[in-house]
Amino acid sequence: MAEYIAALGFLGDPLYWTMLILAVVLLGTIGLIPGLGSTTIAAIAIPFLLFNFGDNPTAGIIFLAALGGLNNTLDSVPAVLLGYPGAATQVTFLEGHQLAMRGRAAYTLGAIYSVSAIGGVVGAVALLAMIPFMRPILVRFSFPEIAAMAMFGVLMVSVLSRGAMIKGVISGLLGVLASTIGTDGIQGLPRLTFEQIYLLDGLPLIPTLIGFFALPELIDLTMTGRPVSAPGTVNTREVLSGARYGAGKWRVAIRQSMFGVFMGAIPGIGSAVIDWLSYAFGIALSKDKTGFGKGSLDGVLFAESAQNSKEGGQAIPTLAFGIPGGSSWAIVLVGLLFYGIAPGLGMLDQHLDVMVAIVVTLALGNLLITMLGMVATGQIAKVTLVPYPLLAAALFPLVFIAAFQSTTAWGDILVLIGAGMLGLAMKWLGWPRPPFILGFILGPIIEKNLWTAVGVFGPVGMLTRPISIILLIFAILSVIYLTK
């Protein structure tokens, strides 16, 4: 217990509060623009964080964790007010926008803020409760288990791609293939480098990440050439009234939040899947099932409670095994790796302060962003009026500067453009992008641990380890079930 209390020393650092508040403000402004979520902001921010806070990993990771873990609360604003759903707000759009059209937008948003705060705190508490149990679990993980866990993560996020399972699997495999570019870590031989010195170290992660996620969104926004329609007036009094209703649903919120934590802890279960599963779970337990799909506030609360709590669940495999539970935590994982912090036992032993900081950030940040939403929704909603081309023009230079800071080589720009074109093509053709980037991140982990496992335990060594067998069987059964 003493080590946990000592790890709270960062709370006295003004820089911590500065980074947390900055993340909240960014989410309350730029993050509200449909198509520009926390993933885009975080991808652009990583190089600047490393440049300015390279010797202070806690500050940088807090900022990324805040962006990734707090984005769900305010994502509901464009879904309710504008009828513009994101991946994690489809249920909110389905039920909430109908309520907004009846003049209950403010009341709906207020209720969302209350249950989102409850969900965020439940997720943080669940993550904190898991920390003492991580060590005995982690000591049982060796090369075969890590390789199996990484393969399981890529496979699950691929097969769960909405309505495009085959495309998701292919996308994940393409990501793994892209990760093999560079020098073979086992034999030291160049692969797919085409005699280019720049590629000997492989494709740099930052330009690839920014190009794949941020650049397609900016290009798409520019080509639309239209502003978002006016969201109308949001009355603060109605927001507070809705917040009281949401607070009164605390039992339901906690129940849905625990479901969100459980689902979030399974690698590959994306936000969109959890959105619909939590909605279905809530309806199944409801006594009165009429009204759902026609503008049900309870339906909105079912999904929103789980969406915020799932962040704590997704942090568990990210911090324990280095397997990101979602796209936002993939960004946090990238930040950890660039700061030289390896998830797992090393993080528990040497960087417990960073892990505790992430937990506290999820709890405090959710309370801060809830208060921001309650008192400033009317003003926040005006950000959605910014014309897309104007916004994109302001962000394009930041994207190229952020990519160039990776290795300060012109190859970074070429990788950015190439990844951007590939990401844009996949976006337009309906191919899921998260499996690709997850495969790209986990590919080296799979290769290194798989070959090491073969060398240490033999060709069939993985099939003699109980945990790796369970993971592989679970992955196979999941694929069979999902393909029925």
C-alpha positions in Angstrom: 0.0 0.0 0.0 2.9 2.4 0.8 4.2 2.1 -2.8 0.8 3.1 -4.1 0.6 6.1 -1.8 4.1 7.2 -2.8 3.1 6.8 -6.5 0.5 9.6 -6.0 3.2 12.2 -5.7 2.5 13.4 -9.2 -0.7 15.0 -7.9 1.4 17.8 -6.4 3.0 18.5 -9.8 1.3 21.5 -11.6 2.4 19.9 -14.9 0.1 17.0 -14.3 -3.0 19.2 -13.9 -1.9 21.3 -16.9 -1.7 18.2 -19.2 -5.0 16.8 -17.8 -6.8 20.1 -18.3 -5.3 20.6 -21.8 -6.5 17.2 -22.9 -10.0 18.0 -21.5 -10.1 21.3 -23.4 -8.9 19.7 -26.6 -11.6 17.1 -26.3 -14.2 19.8 -25.7 -13.2 21.7 -28.8 -11.4 20.0 -31.7 -12.4 16.5 -30.5 -16.1 17.3 -31.0 -15.7 17.7 -34.8 -17.2 14.6 -36.4 -14.3 12.6 -37.9 -11.7 14.2 -35.7 -11.6 12.2 -32.5 -9.1 11.6 -29.7 -7.2 9.1 -31.9 -6.4 11.8 -34.5 -5.4 14.4 -31.9 -3.2 11.9 -30.0 -1.5 10.6 -33.1 -0.5 14.2 -34.0 0.5 15.0 -30.4 2.9 12.1 -29.7 6.0 13.6 -31.5 5.4 17.0 -29.8 5.1 15.3 -26.4 8.4 13.4 -26.9 10.2 16.5 -28.0 9.0 18.7 -25.1 8.5 16.1 -22.4 11.0 13.4 -23.3 12.4 13.2 -19.8 9.0 13.2 -18.1 7.0 10.1 -19.2 4.3 10.7 -16.6 3.3 14.0 -18.2 3.2 12.6 -21.7 1.4 9.4 -20.9 -1.2 11.3 -18.7 -2.0 13.5 -21.7 -2.4 10.5 -24.0 -4.4 8.5 -21.5 -6.7 11.4 -20.9 -7.3 11.8 -24.6 -8.0 8.1 -25.1 -9.9 7.5 -21.9 -12.1 10.5 -21.8 -13.2 10.9 -25.4 -16.5 9.0 -25.1 -18.4 11.5 -22.9 -18.3 14.4 -25.4 -18.6 12.2 -28.5 -22.3 12.1 -27.6 -22.7 15.8 -28.4 -22.5 15.6 -32.3 -24.5 12.3 -32.2 -27.4 13.8 -30.3 -27.3 17.4 -31.6 -26.3 16.8 -35.2 -27.3 13.2 -35.9 -23.7 12.4 -36.7 -22.7 9.1 -35.1 -19.2 8.0 -34.4 -18.1 4.3 -34.1 -18.9 4.4 -30.3 -22.1 6.5 -30.5 -24.3 4.6 -32.8 -26.8 3.7 -30.1 -26.7 7.3 -28.8 -27.5 8.5 -32.3 -30.3 5.9 -32.8 -32.1 6.9 -29.6 -30.6 10.3 -28.6 -31.1 12.1 -31.9 -34.8 11.2 -31.9 -35.0 12.7 -28.4 -33.2 15.8 -29.7 -35.7 16.2 -32.5 -38.5 16.3 -29.8 -36.7 19.1 -28.1 -35.1 17.0 -25.3 -31.5 17.4 -26.5 -30.3 19.2 -23.3 -32.1 16.8 -21.0 -30.6 13.8 -22.9 -27.0 15.2 -22.7 -27.3 15.9 -19.0 -28.3 12.3 -18.3 -25.5 11.1 -20.5 -23.0 13.2 -18.5 -24.1 11.6 -15.2 -23.9 8.0 -16.3 -20.6 8.6 -18.2 -19.1 9.9 -15.0 -20.2 6.8 -13.1 -18.9 4.6 -15.9 -15.5 6.3 -15.9 -15.0 6.0 -12.2 -16.1 2.3 -12.2 -13.6 1.6 -15.0 -10.8 3.3 -13.1 -11.6 1.4 -9.9 -11.7 -1.9 -11.9 -8.3 -1.1 -13.3 -6.9 -0.2 -9.9 -8.3 -3.4 -8.4 -6.6 -5.5 -11.1 -3.1 -4.1 -10.5 -2.3 -6.3 -7.5 -3.4 -9.4 -9.5 -1.3 -8.5 -12.5 2.0 -9.7 -11.1 1.0 -13.4 -10.3 -0.6 -13.6 -13.8 2.3 -12.0 -15.6 4.9 -14.3 -14.1 3.1 -17.2 -15.8 3.5 -15.6 -19.2 6.6 -16.5 -21.3 7.3 -16.3 -25.0 4.6 -18.8 -26.1 1.9 -17.0 -24.1 2.9 -13.5 -25.3 2.9 -14.7 -28.9 -0.5 -16.4 -28.5 -1.9 -13.3 -26.8 -0.7 -11.0 -29.6 -2.1 -13.3 -32.3 -5.4 -13.5 -30.4 -5.6 -9.7 -30.3 -5.0 -9.3 -34.0 -7.4 -12.1 -34.9 -10.2 -10.8 -32.6 -10.1 -7.2 -33.8 -10.1 -8.5 -37.4 -13.1 -10.9 -37.1 -15.1 -8.4 -35.2 -14.9 -5.8 -37.9 -18.4 -4.6 -38.4 -20.0 -6.4 -41.4 -16.6 -7.0 -43.0 -15.0 -10.0 -41.2 -13.0 -11.2 -44.2 -11.8 -7.7 -45.0 -10.9 -7.3 -41.3 -8.8 -10.5 -41.3 -7.0 -9.4 -44.5 -6.4 -5.9 -43.1 -4.8 -7.4 -40.0 -2.6 -9.7 -42.0 -1.5 -6.8 -44.2 -0.6 -4.9 -41.1 1.6 -7.8 -39.9 3.1 -8.0 -43.4 3.9 -4.3 -43.3 5.7 -4.8 -39.9 8.1 -7.2 -41.5 9.7 -4.5 -43.7 13.2 -3.9 -42.5 15.9 -6.0 -41.0 15.0 -9.5 -39.8 15.4 -9.5 -36.0 16.4 -13.1 -35.9 18.9 -13.5 -38.8 19.7 -9.9 -39.4 18.8 -10.0 -43.1 17.0 -7.2 -45.0 13.4 -7.8 -46.0 11.3 -5.8 -48.5 13.7 -2.9 -48.2 14.2 -2.6 -52.0 17.8 -1.6 -51.2 16.7 1.6 -49.4 18.8 2.4 -46.4 15.8 4.3 -44.9 13.8 1.1 -44.7 16.4 -1.0 -42.9 14.9 0.0 -39.6 11.4 -0.7 -40.9 8.5 1.7 -41.5 8.5 4.3 -38.7 5.5 4.0 -36.5 4.6 7.7 -36.1 4.3 8.6 -39.8 2.5 5.4 -40.5 0.1 5.9 -37.6 -0.6 9.6 -38.5 -0.9 8.8 -42.2 -3.2 5.9 -41.7 -5.6 7.6 -39.2 -5.3 11.4 -39.3 -4.5 12.1 -43.0 -7.5 10.3 -44.5 -9.9 12.1 -42.1 -8.5 15.5 -43.0 -8.6 14.8 -46.8 -12.1 13.5 -46.4 -13.2 16.6 -44.5 -11.6 18.9 -47.1 -13.4 17.2 -49.9 -16.8 17.4 -48.3 -16.6 21.2 -48.5 -19.4 21.9 -46.2 -20.0 23.2 -42.6 -22.0 21.3 -40.1 -25.6 22.5 -39.7 -26.4 24.6 -36.7 -27.0 22.5 -33.5 -29.5 24.9 -32.0 -29.8 26.2 -28.4 -28.9 24.0 -25.5 -30.3 25.2 -22.1 -28.0 24.6 -19.1 -30.9 24.3 -16.8 -32.3 21.4 -18.8 -28.8 19.8 -18.9 -28.7 19.8 -15.1 -32.2 18.4 -14.9 -31.2 15.5 -17.1 -28.1 15.0 -15.0 -30.3 14.5 -12.0 -32.3 11.8 -13.9 -29.1 10.1 -14.9 -27.7 10.2 -11.3 -31.0 8.5 -10.2 -30.2 5.6 -12.5 -26.9 4.9 -10.7 -27.7 1.2 -10.1 -28.3 0.6 -13.8 -25.2 2.7 -14.6 -23.0 0.6 -12.4 -24.4 -2.7 -13.8 -23.8 -1.5 -17.4 -20.4 -0.2 -16.4 -19.3 -3.6 -15.0 -20.4 -5.1 -18.3 -18.4 -2.5 -20.2 -15.3 -3.3 -18.1 -15.6 -7.0 -18.8 -16.1 -6.6 -22.5 -13.3 -3.9 -22.7 -10.8 -6.3 -21.1 -11.1 -8.7 -24.1 -8.6 -7.7 -26.7 -10.2 -6.9 -30.1 -13.7 -6.0 -28.8 -14.0 -2.6 -30.3 -16.1 0.4 -29.2 -18.7 -0.2 -31.9 -19.2 -3.8 -30.7 -19.4 -2.9 -27.0 -21.9 -0.1 -28.0 -24.4 -2.6 -29.4 -23.7 -5.4 -26.9 -24.2 -3.1 -23.9 -27.4 -1.8 -25.5 -28.7 -5.4 -26.0 -27.6 -6.4 -22.5 -29.5 -3.5 -21.0 -32.7 -4.3 -23.0 -32.5 -7.9 -22.1 -32.6 -7.0 -18.4 -35.3 -4.3 -18.7 -38.8 -5.1 -17.5 -40.4 -2.8 -20.1 -39.0 -3.4 -23.5 -41.3 -1.1 -25.4 -40.0 2.2 -26.8 -36.5 1.1 -27.6 -35.4 2.2 -31.0 -37.9 5.0 -31.0 -36.1 7.5 -28.8 -35.5 5.8 -25.5 -33.4 7.7 -22.9 -32.8 4.5 -21.0 -31.4 2.9 -24.2 -28.9 5.8 -24.5 -27.8 5.4 -20.9 -27.3 1.6 -21.3 -24.7 2.3 -24.0 -23.1 5.4 -22.6 -22.4 3.8 -19.1 -20.5 0.9 -20.7 -18.7 3.1 -23.2 -16.9 5.1 -20.5 -16.2 2.1 -18.2 -14.8 0.0 -21.1 -11.7 2.3 -21.1 -10.6 1.0 -17.7 -11.2 -2.6 -19.1 -9.2 -1.9 -22.3 -6.3 -0.5 -20.2 -5.9 -3.9 -18.5 -4.5 -5.9 -21.5 -2.7 -2.8 -22.7 -0.7 -2.3 -19.5 -0.5 -6.0 -18.5 0.4 -7.6 -21.8 1.1 -4.8 -24.3 -2.0 -5.8 -26.2 -4.0 -2.6 -26.8 -7.7 -3.1 -25.9 -8.8 -0.5 -28.5 -7.5 2.2 -30.9 -7.2 4.8 -28.2 -5.1 2.5 -26.0 -3.0 1.6 -29.1 -2.0 5.3 -29.0 -1.2 5.1 -25.3 0.9 1.9 -26.0 2.8 3.7 -28.7 3.6 6.5 -26.2 4.7 4.0 -23.6 7.1 2.3 -26.1 8.5 5.6 -27.3 9.2 6.6 -23.7 11.0 3.2 -23.2 8.3 1.8 -20.9 7.5 -1.8 -21.5 4.1 -3.0 -20.4 4.0 -5.9 -18.0 6.2 -6.8 -15.0 8.7 -4.1 -15.9 6.1 -1.4 -15.7 4.8 -2.7 -12.4 8.3 -2.8 -10.9 9.9 0.4 -12.4 7.0 2.6 -13.5 4.3 2.0 -11.0 3.8 5.8 -10.8 2.8 5.9 -14.4 0.3 3.1 -14.0 -1.3 4.8 -11.0 -1.3 8.1 -12.8 -3.3 6.5 -15.6 -5.9 5.2 -13.1 -6.2 8.6 -11.4 -6.4 10.3 -14.7 -9.3 8.2 -15.8 -11.2 8.9 -12.6 -10.5 12.6 -12.2 -10.6 13.3 -15.9 -14.1 11.8 -16.2 -15.3 14.1 -13.4 -13.7 17.1 -15.0 -15.1 16.5 -18.5 -18.5 15.8 -17.0 -18.5 19.2 -15.3 -17.3 20.8 -18.5 -20.1 19.2 -20.4 -22.8 20.3 -17.9 -21.8 23.9 -17.7 -20.5 24.5 -21.3 -22.4 22.3 -23.7 -24.1 25.3 -25.3 -20.8 26.9 -26.1 -19.0 23.6 -26.8 -21.6 22.8 -29.5 -20.7 25.9 -31.5 -17.4 24.2 -32.4 -19.4 22.0 -34.8 -20.2 25.1 -36.8 -16.5 25.5 -38.0 -16.4 24.8 -41.8 -14.5 21.6 -42.4 -12.1 22.9 -45.1 -11.0 25.7 -42.8 -10.4 23.3 -39.9 -8.5 20.9 -42.2 -6.3 23.7 -43.6 -5.2 24.5 -40.0 -4.4 20.9 -39.2 -2.6 19.8 -42.3 0.7 21.6 -41.4 0.6 20.0 -37.9 0.3 16.5 -39.5 3.3 16.9 -41.7 5.4 18.5 -38.9 4.5 15.7 -36.5 5.4 13.0 -39.1 8.7 14.7 -40.0 9.8 14.7 -36.3 9.9 10.9 -36.3 13.4 10.5 -37.8 13.8 14.0 -39.4 14.3 12.2 -42.8 12.3 13.0 -45.9 11.4 9.4 -46.0 9.0 10.1 -43.1 7.0 12.4 -45.4 6.8 9.7 -48.1 5.7 7.1 -45.6 3.1 9.6 -44.3 1.7 10.2 -47.8 1.8 6.5 -48.7 0.1 5.4 -45.5 -2.4 8.3 -46.0 -3.3 7.1 -49.5 -3.7 3.5 -48.3 -5.8 4.6 -45.3 -8.0 6.8 -47.5 -8.5 4.0 -50.0 -9.5 1.6 -47.2 -11.8 4.2 -45.8 -13.6 4.8 -49.1 -13.8 1.1 -49.9 -15.2 0.1 -46.5 -12.1 -1.8 -45.4 -11.6 -1.6 -41.5 -8.4 0.2 -40.6 -7.9 -0.7 -36.9 -6.9 -4.3 -37.7 -4.1 -3.1 -40.0 -2.6 -0.8 -37.4 -3.0 -3.4 -34.7 -1.3 -6.0 -36.9 1.5 -3.5 -37.7 2.1 -2.8 -33.9 1.8 -6.4 -32.8 3.6 -8.0 -35.8 7.1 -7.7 -34.3 5.9 -9.0 -31.0 4.4 -12.0 -32.6 7.5 -12.7 -34.7 10.0 -12.3 -31.9 8.2 -14.3 -29.3 7.1 -17.0 -31.7 10.6 -17.7 -33.0 12.0 -17.5 -29.4 9.3 -19.9 -28.2 10.3 -22.4 -31.0 13.9 -22.0 -30.1 13.4 -22.5 -26.3 10.5 -24.9 -26.2 10.7 -26.6 -29.5 8.4 -26.6 -32.6 5.4 -27.7 -30.6 6.3 -26.0 -27.4 3.4 -23.6 -27.6 1.0 -26.5 -27.7 2.3 -27.8 -24.4 1.7 -24.6 -22.4 -1.8 -24.4 -20.8 -2.3 -20.6 -21.2 -1.3 -20.5 -24.8 -3.5 -23.5 -25.6 -6.5 -21.8 -23.9 -5.9 -18.6 -25.9 -5.6 -20.4 -29.2 -8.7 -22.6 -28.6 -10.7 -19.6 -27.5 -9.6 -17.7 -30.7 -10.6 -20.6 -32.9 -14.0 -21.1 -31.2 -14.6 -17.4 -31.4 -14.0 -17.4 -35.2 -16.2 -20.4 -35.6 -19.0 -18.8 -33.6 -18.8 -15.5 -35.4 -18.8 -17.0 -38.8 -22.1 -18.9 -38.3 
